[in-house]
Amino acid sequence: MIQRKQTLFLLLAAVLALVCFFVRLTWLDVLQIVSAALSSTTIFLYKKRILQARLCLVGIVVIFAWYVGLAVTESEISTIDCLPMVNAILLQMARKGITDDEKLVRSMDRIR
């Protein structure tokens, strides 16, 4: 559903991961493609909110694995290397929205 704010966060995260991939183009940036693919597939799992939240968390872990790989392989970090952190923040915001939706649905089920 495109009207959910977390869908917009996930879409921005996928686009940002692709931008990061095309700007740097190293072997390590395969993790950026994985992050973009996770964000893109998570958008279409809106009926499975718990799985969506877990995939957001996996995407965040992939981004931090990218940072660990970057620290191991390169000595200098450029300004473009900050974009994946923005991607991780967007994924966390999407995850927060998804968990809020899940809490709302569970509270409505309790009322019935």
Buried (B, 14 or more C-beta within 10 A) or exposed (E): EEEBEBBBBBBBBBBBBBBBBEEBEEEBBEBBBBBBBBBBEBBEBBEEBEEBBBBBBBBBBBBBBBBEBBEEEEEEEEEEBEBBEBBBBBBBBBBBBBBEBBEEEEEEEEEE
